[in-house]
């Protein structure tokens, strides 16, 4: 995933003019940051729901657990074997995809809005605050939005995988029940 960033070049000791129009852009940046952060939380929640559903299904259903036993494949006809294999593979695929959604993401680039880079950015933040450099704040929000966009895109890619795997899991389970 390649991200194209826009770098705002501002002289060291300058700030954005304090106009109503610039305030609108700054407020919009803050809103985008909040929306992207919420979307990341929603991706994690969706993955947790899928994971919980699959775990409950595999624990509570004898047929769900049975697809992971050798006897299921040794004692069944070809249709049941293929459907059982599809159920097993799709449920494992979904669980792994859901786990990949919630795994932490690492990014070498960070802003003062991320706790993991605060120690490094603290001095720079204080210096910008002393200069009254609002362009620094604008840049920090813009950089953070770029980072959040990459994280959200990756998380939702795996949410999509987990959801599609869940659909295949449910359909193969219904097909397995119909074969019994």
Buried (B, 14 or more C-beta within 10 A) or exposed (E): EEEEEEEEEBEEEEBBEEEEEBEEEBEEBEEBBEEBBEBBEBBBEBBEBBBEBBEEBBEEBEBBEBBEEEEBBEEBEEEBBBBBBBBBBBBBBBBBBBEBBBEEEEEEEBBBBBEEBEEEBEEBBEEBEEBEBBBBBBBBBBBBBBBBBBBBEBBBBBBBBBBBBBEBBBBBBEBBEEEE
